[in-house]
Amino acid sequence: MEHIYQYFWIIPFVPLPVPMLIGVGLLLFPTATKNLRRIWAFASILLLSIVMIFSVDLALHQIHRSSIYQYVWSWTINNDFSFEFGYFIDPLTSIMSVLITTVGILVLIYSDNYMSHDQGYLRFFAYMTFFNTSMLGLVTSSNLIQIYIFWELVGMCSYLLIGFWFTRPIAASACQKAFVTNRVGDFGLLLGILGVYWITGSFEFRDLFDIFNNLIYNNEVNFLFATLCALLLFAGAVAKSAQFPLHVWLPDAMEGPTPISALIHAATMVAAGIFLVARLLPLFIVIPYIMNLISLIGIITVLLGATLALAQKDIKRSLAYSTMSQLGYMMLALGMGSYRVALFHLITHAYSKALLFLGSGSIIHSMEAIVGYSPDKSQNMVLMGGLRKHVPITKTAFLLGTLSLCGIPPLACFWSKDEILNDSWLYSPIFAIIVCFTAGLTAFYMFRIYLLTFDGHLNVRFQNYSGKKRNSLYSISIWGKEESKSLKKEFPLFALLTMNNNERASFFSKTTYRIDSNVRNIPFITILPFGNTKTFFYPHESDNTMLFSMLVLVLFPLFVGTIGIPFNQEGKDLDLLSILLTPSINLLHPNSNHFFDWYEFLTNSLFSVSIAYFGIFIASFLYKPFYSSLLNWNVLNLVDKRGPKRIFWDKIINFLYDWSYNRAYIDAFYEISLIQGIRGLAELTQLFDRRVIEAITNGVGITSFFVGEGIKYVGGSRISFYLLLYLFYVLIFLLICYFVFLNFEFFKYL
C-alpha cells in the first residue's frame, strides 16, 4: 500500500495523454483523428476508470487505517525561499477523488451518445478529460500555490465548455460572464495566498496551519491583517461555488451542453469552493469573524437560490439555482463548524444533482423530437408535460433524484440535509427557521419541475397516435384547458399562472411552435388511417448508453446515504464517513466525540420530512391537473375581485414572481452599477483624453510649427544680424538670472 502513496502523484495525470494526443492529432492528422473519435472517447473513459479504481482502493485503505500522507519535491530554492511541489493525501482527498472519477466516468459514457452528432465531439472530450486531470490535481495539491495553478486550469476548462457552442452569441456571452465573475474571486484568492505567506512564510498546508494558529493564539500577528487574508482566501471559494454575491454566472453557464452542467456545474467544479473552505478550515476556525461570515454567506445563498428557482421556465436554469441553494447548505455547515456534515451533503448532492442533470438532458433530447434543436423551446418546461408516457425510464430516474433532493427518506440527501437542519438549531434559531423554510421551498420547486415536465398532457401538441387531430399545437395551462381572456382579467392569480409567454411575467406559453421537419435522427411512426400515410414526430426515450449512465447514477441516491447512518462501535455511535474523516475531525476538534441519539434524530427528522411533504403537496396542488382545477374553483369562489383580499393577494404573488423571474434584480443591479458605470467611466476617460491630453499634444505641435514658420521669415541671410540677435537673447537670459538671484538672496535674509 505504501507504493500507492509513493506513486500517487501519477494518478491525476493518467488521463492527460488523451487531450494532448487529440490536440496533436487534430493539428497534424485531422481526418484520421476524426475517423477514430470513438477510440479516443473509449481511451478517455478507460484511463479515468483506472484512476477510479485506485481512488476507491485508497479510500478503503483510509477507512481501515486512517492516515495523512504528504510527499514533496523541491522545485525552487533561492536563499531563504524554498518552494516545494507535491501531493497531499488525506480523507478529504480520497473522498473528492472518488467523487470526481465516478461521476466523470458516467458523464463521459453519457456524452458519447449525447454529443455523437456534434461536430465538436473530439474537442468536447479533450476539454472534459483535461478538466478531470485539472480537478484531480486540485484535490491532491499539497500547497496553496499548487492549488491556485489547478484552480485556474479548472476555471479555463469551465470557460471553454460553457462557450463550447461559441457561434451562439448567448453562449459566448455566458462564458465571458463566468470568466469575469470568477476573476474577481480568483484575484482575491491570489492576494490571500500572498498575505498568508507573508504571515507564515510557508505555502504548505501542514506547516501553514500550525504556524498560523500559533501566531493567532500567541497574539504575535496583526489580527486585522490575518482576518483580511482569510477573507480574501474565502473570496475565491465564493466565486467558484456560486455563493452570493458572485453567483450570477452559474445560471448562464447552463448554455453549455448538458453533460457539462452535470459534471462541472453540479457535481465537481462548483464543489471546488466547498473543498477549498474545507481544506482551509483549520485556518478559518481560529478567526470567529470569518466563520460567522461563512455561515452568513451560506444562509443567504440557501434562501436566495431557493427563491430564484421558483419561477424559472428553463429546466436547466431551475436546476442551476437549486445547485446554488444546496451549495449554500454546505457553506453554512462549514461556517457552523460541521465539517463532516458539509462533506456528507457534498457527496449526496453531487450524485443526486448529476442524475437530475443527466435526466434533463434526456428530456431535452425528447423535446427536440418535436420542436427541433432550439434551447429556448426544448429546455422550456412551459412546453413540456405528459412526458411520463414516452420516457418512463427517464421519468423514474428523475423522480428518484427529485425525492432525494427534497429530503425524502431513505434517499441520500435526506440524511445529510437533516443533519444540517439539526446543527442549525444548535447554532442559531434564526438560521434554523430559514433553513427549514428553504427545505420546504426546495421540495416545492423540485416537484414543480417534475410535474411541469412529466405530468399532465404534452403541452406542445401534435397529432396523436390514433390519427385524431388535437385542437392546436401550443401549450395548455395548469387548469387543463384554454381559458377565456375575460376570466384572466377578472382574476389576477389565475392570469398570473396562465398569461402569455411573450409577457414579462409568464409561466405558460400560447405561442405556436411548428415542428421542424429538418431534425436529424428523430424516431417517427407512420399511421395509416383510411389508407392515407401520415408521419408524426413524438417524444422518445434516450439511447442505451445515456440510460446506462442514468441507471447507474440512480444507485447512488438510493444507497450512498448509508455511509452517514450511524452504527455502534466501541461504545460510540459512529458511521462510515466519521471513521473515514477521523484524522480531519481530530485536527479540527481534538476533544470531540461523535455520539448519536436515535430518538432525537427521529423526532427532528419527522419535522423536516413533514416540511418536505408540505412543499410537495403545495406543488401538486398548483401544478397537478386534478388539484389545479380545484384551485381554479377556489380562486373563483374565494377571491373577491372588488375586495382588499384580491389586492393583497395580487401584490404578494406579483412580488414573489417578479423577484424570482427577474433573478432578484441582482443582474440588473450589476448591469447598471458595474457594466454601465464602467462603460460611462471609459467614455468619460476617452473624452478627457481626446479633448485635453490630445489637445495639449496637438497644440504644442501646432504652436511649434507656427513659431518655426514665423522665425523663418525673421532671418535675412546675414551673419551680423544673426550675431546681434544671439547677443540680444543672451542679454535677456542674463538679466533673468540676475533678478532671480537677487530675489533668492532677498528671501534668504528674510
TORVOVEX-312862 format. One line per field, with one value per residue (C-alpha): residue number from 1; residue in one letter; x, y, z. Coordinates in steps of 0.02 Angstrom, whole numbers. Each point is the difference from the previous one (the first is absolute). Layout:
<sites>
n	NUM  ...
res	A  ...
u	X  ...
v	Y  ...
w	Z  ...
</sites>
This chain:
<sites>
n	1  2  3  4  5  6  7  8  9  10  11  12  13  14  15  16  17  18  19  20  21  22  23  24  25  26  27  28  29  30  31  32  33  34  35  36  37  38  39  40  41  42  43  44  45  46  47  48  49  50  51  52  53  54  55  56  57  58  59  60  61  62  63  64  65  66  67  68  69  70  71  72  73  74  75  76  77  78  79  80  81  82  83  84  85  86  87  88  89  90  91  92  93  94  95  96  97  98  99  100  101  102  103  104  105  106  107  108  109  110  111  112  113  114  115  116  117  118  119  120  121  122  123  124  125  126  127  128  129  130  131  132  133  134  135  136  137  138  139  140  141  142  143  144  145  146  147  148  149  150  151  152  153  154  155  156  157  158  159  160  161  162  163  164  165  166  167  168  169  170  171  172  173  174  175  176  177  178  179  180  181  182  183  184  185  186  187  188  189  190  191  192  193  194  195  196  197  198  199  200  201  202  203  204  205  206  207  208  209  210  211  212  213  214  215  216  217  218  219  220  221  222  223  224  225  226  227  228  229  230  231  232  233  234  235  236  237  238  239  240  241  242  243  244  245  246  247  248  249  250  251  252  253  254  255  256  257  258  259  260  261  262  263  264  265  266  267  268  269  270  271  272  273  274  275  276  277  278  279  280  281  282  283  284  285  286  287  288  289  290  291  292  293  294  295  296  297  298  299  300  301  302  303  304  305  306  307  308  309  310  311  312  313  314  315  316  317  318  319  320  321  322  323  324  325  326  327  328  329  330  331  332  333  334  335  336  337  338  339  340  341  342  343  344  345  346  347  348  349  350  351  352  353  354  355  356  357  358  359  360  361  362  363  364  365  366  367  368  369  370  371  372  373  374  375  376  377  378  379  380  381  382  383  384  385  386  387  388  389  390  391  392  393  394  395  396  397  398  399  400  401  402  403  404  405  406  407  408  409  410  411  412  413  414  415  416  417  418  419  420  421  422  423  424  425  426  427  428  429  430  431  432  433  434  435  436  437  438  439  440  441  442  443  444  445  446  447  448  449  450  451  452  453  454  455  456  457  458  459  460  461  462  463  464  465  466  467  468  469  470  471  472  473  474  475  476  477  478  479  480  481  482  483  484  485  486  487  488  489  490  491  492  493  494  495  496  497  498  499  500  501  502  503  504  505  506  507  508  509  510  511  512  513  514  515  516  517  518  519  520  521  522  523  524  525  526  527  528  529  530  531  532  533  534  535  536  537  538  539  540  541  542  543  544  545  546  547  548  549  550  551  552  553  554  555  556  557  558  559  560  561  562  563  564  565  566  567  568  569  570  571  572  573  574  575  576  577  578  579  580  581  582  583  584  585  586  587  588  589  590  591  592  593  594  595  596  597  598  599  600  601  602  603  604  605  606  607  608  609  610  611  612  613  614  615  616  617  618  619  620  621  622  623  624  625  626  627  628  629  630  631  632  633  634  635  636  637  638  639  640  641  642  643  644  645  646  647  648  649  650  651  652  653  654  655  656  657  658  659  660  661  662  663  664  665  666  667  668  669  670  671  672  673  674  675  676  677  678  679  680  681  682  683  684  685  686  687  688  689  690  691  692  693  694  695  696  697  698  699  700  701  702  703  704  705  706  707  708  709  710  711  712  713  714  715  716  717  718  719  720  721  722  723  724  725  726  727  728  729  730  731  732  733  734  735  736  737  738  739  740  741  742  743  744  745  746  747  748  749  750
res	M  E  H  I  Y  Q  Y  F  W  I  I  P  F  V  P  L  P  V  P  M  L  I  G  V  G  L  L  L  F  P  T  A  T  K  N  L  R  R  I  W  A  F  A  S  I  L  L  L  S  I  V  M  I  F  S  V  D  L  A  L  H  Q  I  H  R  S  S  I  Y  Q  Y  V  W  S  W  T  I  N  N  D  F  S  F  E  F  G  Y  F  I  D  P  L  T  S  I  M  S  V  L  I  T  T  V  G  I  L  V  L  I  Y  S  D  N  Y  M  S  H  D  Q  G  Y  L  R  F  F  A  Y  M  T  F  F  N  T  S  M  L  G  L  V  T  S  S  N  L  I  Q  I  Y  I  F  W  E  L  V  G  M  C  S  Y  L  L  I  G  F  W  F  T  R  P  I  A  A  S  A  C  Q  K  A  F  V  T  N  R  V  G  D  F  G  L  L  L  G  I  L  G  V  Y  W  I  T  G  S  F  E  F  R  D  L  F  D  I  F  N  N  L  I  Y  N  N  E  V  N  F  L  F  A  T  L  C  A  L  L  L  F  A  G  A  V  A  K  S  A  Q  F  P  L  H  V  W  L  P  D  A  M  E  G  P  T  P  I  S  A  L  I  H  A  A  T  M  V  A  A  G  I  F  L  V  A  R  L  L  P  L  F  I  V  I  P  Y  I  M  N  L  I  S  L  I  G  I  I  T  V  L  L  G  A  T  L  A  L  A  Q  K  D  I  K  R  S  L  A  Y  S  T  M  S  Q  L  G  Y  M  M  L  A  L  G  M  G  S  Y  R  V  A  L  F  H  L  I  T  H  A  Y  S  K  A  L  L  F  L  G  S  G  S  I  I  H  S  M  E  A  I  V  G  Y  S  P  D  K  S  Q  N  M  V  L  M  G  G  L  R  K  H  V  P  I  T  K  T  A  F  L  L  G  T  L  S  L  C  G  I  P  P  L  A  C  F  W  S  K  D  E  I  L  N  D  S  W  L  Y  S  P  I  F  A  I  I  V  C  F  T  A  G  L  T  A  F  Y  M  F  R  I  Y  L  L  T  F  D  G  H  L  N  V  R  F  Q  N  Y  S  G  K  K  R  N  S  L  Y  S  I  S  I  W  G  K  E  E  S  K  S  L  K  K  E  F  P  L  F  A  L  L  T  M  N  N  N  E  R  A  S  F  F  S  K  T  T  Y  R  I  D  S  N  V  R  N  I  P  F  I  T  I  L  P  F  G  N  T  K  T  F  F  Y  P  H  E  S  D  N  T  M  L  F  S  M  L  V  L  V  L  F  P  L  F  V  G  T  I  G  I  P  F  N  Q  E  G  K  D  L  D  L  L  S  I  L  L  T  P  S  I  N  L  L  H  P  N  S  N  H  F  F  D  W  Y  E  F  L  T  N  S  L  F  S  V  S  I  A  Y  F  G  I  F  I  A  S  F  L  Y  K  P  F  Y  S  S  L  L  N  W  N  V  L  N  L  V  D  K  R  G  P  K  R  I  F  W  D  K  I  I  N  F  L  Y  D  W  S  Y  N  R  A  Y  I  D  A  F  Y  E  I  S  L  I  Q  G  I  R  G  L  A  E  L  T  Q  L  F  D  R  R  V  I  E  A  I  T  N  G  V  G  I  T  S  F  F  V  G  E  G  I  K  Y  V  G  G  S  R  I  S  F  Y  L  L  L  Y  L  F  Y  V  L  I  F  L  L  I  C  Y  F  V  F  L  N  F  E  F  F  K  Y  L
u	0  147  37  -171  38  174  -53  -170  65  -18  -187  -63  100  -58  -140  113  69  -173  -28  183  -10  -168  72  155  -106  -122  147  101  -122  -174  -91  71  -27  -181  -29  66  -99  -90  168  53  -161  31  179  -59  -127  125  136  -122  -63  178  8  -168  61  152  -105  -125  142  80  -165  -26  177  -30  -160  95  156  -31  156  64  140  101  139  93  144  103  -43  83  134  64  85  -135  -140  -40  -152  -50  -114  -90  -163  -100  -107  -128  -184  -58  113  -63  -183  19  100  -135  -135  90  41  -167  -105  128  -6  -189  -10  128  -99  -158  88  53  -180  -56  136  8  -75  99  145  100  -7  190  23  -132  88  168  -69  -91  151  114  -126  5  190  -5  -130  99  155  -97  -61  172  99  111  17  -92  101  -30  -186  -4  79  -129  -135  32  9  -169  -69  73  -85  -164  18  35  -144  -130  43  14  -131  89  -91  -155  15  -89  127  147  -72  -29  180  64  -114  62  181  -14  -99  123  146  -65  9  163  86  -55  64  171  15  -53  134  134  -62  2  177  49  -64  60  142  -71  -121  -10  -163  66  135  -115  -138  118  92  -158  -93  148  19  -185  -4  158  -60  160  -84  -112  -172  -81  126  -20  -190  18  110  -125  -141  94  26  -186  -39  70  -119  -148  26  38  -146  -124  -32  -84  44  109  -132  -61  107  -71  -174  76  127  -144  27  130  -46  -96  139  107  -136  -8  186  72  -141  -92  116  184  64  -128  46  180  -44  -73  157  111  -93  3  187  34  -123  140  57  -175  -58  117  -78  -182  -44  42  -99  -150  20  8  -161  -84  47  -59  -172  -27  46  -115  -151  42  30  -163  -105  79  -41  -187  -51  134  -63  164  23  190  -5  -122  121  144  -85  -36  187  38  -117  72  177  -61  -49  178  76  -117  53  183  -33  -83  154  -94  142  -66  -178  57  100  -142  -121  130  3  -187  -41  132  -72  -181  25  107  -145  -123  105  25  -188  -29  115  -107  -156  79  36  -181  -63  115  -99  -147  68  169  166  -44  54  -137  -130  77  52  -159  -106  -149  -1  18  -123  -61  173  -19  -86  140  157  -43  180  53  -156  39  182  -47  -132  126  123  -139  -55  180  28  -165  64  -119  63  87  82  173  -30  -122  140  118  -129  -83  164  27  -174  39  168  -79  -118  151  91  -136  -191  -17  110  -96  -167  70  74  -165  -96  123  -19  -185  40  120  -136  -119  109  71  -174  -52  137  -54  -187  21  113  -79  -178  -159  -8  133  -7  76  -144  14  -109  -20  31  -181  7  -121  51  6  -57  166  187  30  3  -139  -13  9  -190  -5  -86  14  -93  -80  88  -143  28  183  -47  -120  116  181  67  -72  70  172  4  -65  54  86  182  44  -51  131  -75  -40  -10  -84  3  -129  128  -15  161  -4  85  169  3  188  42  122  -6  -170  -108  -171  -152  -111  -189  -117  -175  -117  145  91  181  45  163  2  145  -10  103  110  110  187  124  70  167  -88  -122  143  83  -164  -43  171  -15  -170  90  94  -151  -72  150  134  -95  43  177  -75  -114  79  36  69  186  101  -133  -11  -131  107  -36  109  32  52  125  70  14  77  168  -83  -130  136  97  -150  -74  131  -116  -159  -94  -137  -152  -165  -171  -123  -153  52  40  -172  -87  95  -13  -188  -7  114  -89  -168  66  56  -167  -90  102  -40  -184  -3  90  -124  -146  61  69  -86  -150  -130  50  28  -182  -50  111  -87  -167  74  65  -167  -98  117  84  -113  46  -57  66  166  42  26  114  106  10  46  141  73  -8  66  142  55  -12  93  133  31  -22  112  136  -29  52  182  51  -88  89  169  -48  -38  132  147  -18  -82  101  165  -55  -46  167  89  -94  41  183  -1  -78  132  138  -67  -45  140  150  -6  -42  155  110  -70  7  185  33  -103  80  174  -48  -61  147  119  -91  7  185  38  -47  100  172  77  143  130  120  9  -188  5  142  -98  -155  103  76  -173  -64  153  -27  -181  51  132  -123  -125  134  56  -174  -32  163  -44  -171  78  122  -142  -106  148  26  -183
v	0  116  -10  74  146  22  0  80  158  -94  -29  177  1  -170  76  140  -92  -5  189  22  -133  64  174  -61  -115  137  112  -126  -136  76  -124  -157  68  40  -172  -80  113  -143  -76  162  1  -180  42  147  -108  -141  110  86  -173  -46  157  -45  -174  73  136  -127  -110  150  48  -178  -1  164  -70  -148  98  187  98  158  -13  139  -14  151  43  158  105  169  43  178  58  -10  -38  -181  -56  -182  -92  -156  -85  -14  -153  5  -50  157  -41  -180  54  129  -118  -134  130  77  -166  -88  146  38  -176  -5  173  -48  -157  106  130  -128  -9  174  83  -132  114  153  57  43  -178  -19  175  -35  -158  89  139  -120  -113  148  62  -167  11  178  -43  -151  108  129  -121  -83  163  19  189  160  44  -171  14  170  -72  -138  120  106  -152  -58  174  -1  -166  68  153  -107  -118  133  82  -167  57  166  43  33  177  -46  -140  115  130  -130  -63  179  36  -155  47  179  -45  -135  117  107  -146  -66  168  0  -179  49  148  -111  -129  134  74  -168  -30  172  -53  -181  -12  -162  -61  -180  -42  -93  129  145  -55  -27  165  102  -71  26  181  32  -85  90  166  17  59  146  -76  120  -45  -186  18  94  -138  -133  103  11  -188  -23  116  -130  -130  121  23  -181  -72  133  77  168  128  -85  -128  86  -104  -171  10  69  -143  -114  57  -137  -180  -92  -124  150  63  -171  -23  174  113  -122  -134  46  173  99  -111  62  153  -113  -107  153  59  -177  -12  169  -23  -23  175  78  -80  105  160  9  146  -101  -150  113  76  -173  -52  165  -13  -180  39  145  -113  -138  115  100  -153  -80  154  30  -178  22  83  -53  -78  -73  -171  15  173  -62  -140  126  107  -159  -39  174  -25  -170  69  129  -142  -67  171  28  -167  46  170  -88  -112  -156  -65  -178  53  120  -136  -123  118  36  -186  -31  158  -31  -169  56  158  -89  -121  144  88  -158  -27  177  -37  -150  109  131  -136  -52  176  26  -138  122  177  -34  62  159  24  131  -133  -168  58  97  -92  103  -103  -166  -110  -178  -68  -140  -107  20  -2  -116  -42  182  43  -131  55  184  -35  -90  145  123  -96  -11  187  34  -98  -146  -154  -115  86  76  186  -33  -56  145  139  -58  13  177  46  -74  89  165  -6  -13  140  132  -14  135  -98  -157  79  60  -172  -87  122  -27  -189  24  112  -132  -132  122  55  -174  -75  148  -50  -182  35  128  -120  -170  23  55  4  39  188  10  -87  -110  -127  -149  -180  -38  122  124  181  104  178  89  -15  111  -23  -14  73  -92  6  -131  109  168  135  159  167  72  -128  49  182  -32  -108  56  -157  -105  122  -9  -188  -3  161  3  -50  164  97  41  -103  -165  -181  -71  33  9  33  -125  -97  -92  -167  9  -129  15  -79  -143  -172  24  -157  7  -108  -22  -12  -59  68  -34  -49  167  0  130  24  70  48  -48  7  -152  -83  30  -127  -139  83  152  -109  -106  151  56  -172  -19  173  -49  -122  140  99  -167  -63  133  71  -157  64  127  -120  -29  -170  -50  -25  -7  89  146  30  19  -12  -44  181  46  -143  58  180  -43  87  156  8  -19  140  116  -59  -95  -39  -35  -163  -42  -68  -30  8  -100  66  180  -42  -76  148  128  -98  -13  189  22  -134  81  164  -88  -86  165  77  -149  17  185  -36  -140  112  135  -102  -169  13  -73  106  155  -10  3  152  80  -24  70  153  31  -16  64  150  150  104  159  -33  36  -185  -1  153  -71  -171  78  100  -151  -113  133  46  -181  -37  158  -32  -177  27  155  -86  111  147  -36  -20  163  85  -61  56  176  24  -95  -26  165  90  -66  36  179  23  -66  121  144  -50  -9  173  71  -83  69  176  33  -116  -7  186  45  -113  61  180  -13  -71  132  139  -63  -5  181  63  -83  73  174  -10  -56  172  96  -45  98  -119  119  -60  170  -1  -177  51  152  -107  -128  135  70  -171  -24  171  -40  -166  82  131  -135  -97  160  44  -180  1  165  -65  -160  100  111  -144  -83  150  3
w	0  29  -185  -39  114  -70  -182  21  -86  -165  25  -40  -162  -64  -108  -65  -156  -79  -21  -49  -136  -60  -18  -94  -108  -48  -44  -102  -55  14  -113  79  175  -35  -75  161  116  90  43  84  100  53  50  104  92  24  75  116  53  50  107  78  50  88  82  69  61  85  84  65  67  91  77  72  45  12  -44  -81  -127  -82  -127  -69  -116  2  -150  30  129  13  160  134  -123  -39  -99  -2  -119  60  47  160  37  139  16  -90  -148  -12  11  -137  -111  8  -33  -150  -83  25  -61  -136  -74  -5  -79  -133  -43  -9  -107  -130  -60  51  -105  -138  -133  50  -109  156  70  15  66  132  62  0  110  116  24  32  127  92  5  67  132  61  9  101  134  20  13  152  3  -44  -155  -74  38  -85  -159  -15  58  -154  -114  62  -32  -175  -39  66  -112  -153  34  40  -165  -90  -127  -20  -162  105  69  162  34  -38  118  136  0  6  147  92  -38  62  157  49  -30  143  120  -71  21  182  19  -70  118  145  -44  -4  163  89  -63  66  171  9  -126  -69  -133  64  87  151  40  -41  120  146  -23  -32  150  117  -56  29  171  58  -71  -103  -159  -45  21  -124  -135  34  -13  -164  -73  53  -77  -166  0  29  -147  -120  69  -11  -187  -44  99  -59  170  22  -68  -134  -48  -158  -120  44  -81  -161  1  -48  -181  -15  -44  136  46  45  115  82  29  20  57  113  69  -6  -49  98  148  -16  105  135  -11  22  155  71  -35  82  143  129  -51  -1  162  108  -68  63  -114  -155  61  31  -172  -81  85  -45  -184  4  71  -121  -146  64  4  -156  -109  56  -34  -170  -54  29  -164  -124  -161  -63  79  9  77  132  43  0  131  97  -6  62  148  45  -8  124  117  -8  29  147  76  -17  79  146  18  -57  -108  -16  -41  -136  -87  21  -87  -134  -42  4  -96  -134  -48  12  -102  -131  -22  -18  -130  -102  12  -62  -147  -44  12  -114  -128  9  -26  -148  -86  -4  -7  -81  67  92  182  26  -39  41  175  38  129  -58  -160  88  93  -18  -40  128  -132  -125  109  146  47  0  99  135  14  6  134  111  -18  39  156  58  -18  89  150  -5  95  -25  -150  14  24  142  115  -37  -10  161  93  -65  63  171  14  -53  150  114  -90  -23  11  -134  -119  43  -45  -167  -36  40  -109  -141  17  -36  -149  -66  3  -85  -145  -31  -14  -105  -123  6  -22  -138  -93  21  63  -88  -189  -127  -13  -174  -86  -152  -87  114  -36  -44  -144  79  -6  157  -1  -5  4  150  186  126  173  164  2  -138  -131  -85  96  -60  10  101  138  8  11  143  104  7  84  -140  -128  80  -19  -179  -86  -168  -16  -85  154  129  142  -81  52  -154  -184  -137  -135  -141  -31  -165  -16  -85  -137  -20  168  -29  79  80  17  -80  -28  -150  20  -135  35  -147  -110  13  59  131  96  176  111  183  161  20  130  -12  -66  108  38  72  97  66  81  75  68  81  77  71  114  88  63  56  97  25  149  97  28  120  94  173  71  169  12  161  99  -122  -132  -155  -185  -147  -48  177  3  -166  60  169  -32  -69  140  131  -83  11  165  100  146  -97  15  -122  92  -82  82  -105  92  -32  -180  -31  82  -102  -162  20  2  -152  -101  40  -71  -158  -22  26  -141  -111  42  -46  -165  -40  43  -119  -144  -1  -118  119  149  -106  -57  184  24  -148  90  161  -90  -84  162  135  -80  -9  -150  85  175  85  4  -187  5  140  -83  -167  78  90  -153  -119  117  24  -185  -54  132  -62  -187  -3  104  151  -112  43  -182  -41  144  -63  -175  59  134  -73  -186  -44  134  -67  -178  50  87  -154  -112  119  0  -189  -10  119  -100  -164  57  126  -20  -190  -8  100  -103  -164  62  39  -172  -90  104  -42  -183  -3  103  -120  -148  79  44  -176  -65  134  -67  -143  -43  78  136  87  26  74  120  57  30  95  114  31  59  111  79  39  76  111  60  48  96  88  62  55  98  85  50  69  108  59  56  83  113  43
</sites>
